[in-house]
């Protein structure tokens, strides 16, 4: 339980320090990208600490890029 409290404090501190400068620049895409990546990081960190089995992100990357890689191999004769 102490780990969860420490993580919550650390994530709150990171958000407190980072978000104002991003919001000040008023770049909606950057805010969206930062929020998405931060949320993914928070979810996986809590999952790791609480021993929750989460899907491996490399499987998603493999799913997306494998067809592209196979196509390029066919086109380039590999």
N, C-alpha and C positions, 0 to 999 in steps of 0.2 A: 504494500500500500504506500510505503514511503517513496518508492520509485515513481508511482503515478503522480504523487503530489509534486515531487521534484521535476518531473517532466512537464507538468502543467505550468509550474512557475517558469521554467526555462522557455517553453513555447510562448507564454504570455510576454516574457521579457523580449524575446526576439520580435514578436509582432509589434510590441510597443515601440521598439527602436526602429524597425524597418518600415512599417506601414505609413507613418506620417510623411516621410520623404517621397514615397511612391504616390501617395494621394496628392501631395502638393504639386507634383508634375502633371497631374490630371490626365495620365495616359491610361485609358480604360483597358487597352490590351495588356499592358504591363501589369496592371492590378489583377486582371483575370488570370494571367499566366502565373504570377506570384502566388495568388490565392490557391490555384489548382495544385501547384507543386507543393506548397506548404501543407495543404490538406492531405495530400497523398503521403507526405513525410510524417505527418502527425499520426495518421491512421496506422501506417506500418510500424512506427515506433511504439505506439501503444500496444499494437498487436504482438510485437516482439516481447515487450516487457510482461504482458499478461499471458504469454504462451498461447495466443490465438493463431490458428493456422490460417494464413492468408495466401492467396495465389501468388506465385512467383512472377514478378513483372517481366522477367526475361522471356517468359512464355508468350506474353502479348507482343513483345518486340519481334520474336521469332515468327509468330503468326502473321504479322504485318509484312515483314521483310523477306520471308522465305519465297513467296511467289515471285517477287521482284528479282531476287538472286537467281532463281531457277530460269527465269526468262532471260536475264542477262547472260547466263551461262550458255543457253541455247543459241542466242544471237551471236555471241562471240566465239562459239565453237569450243567451249570448255567442257 
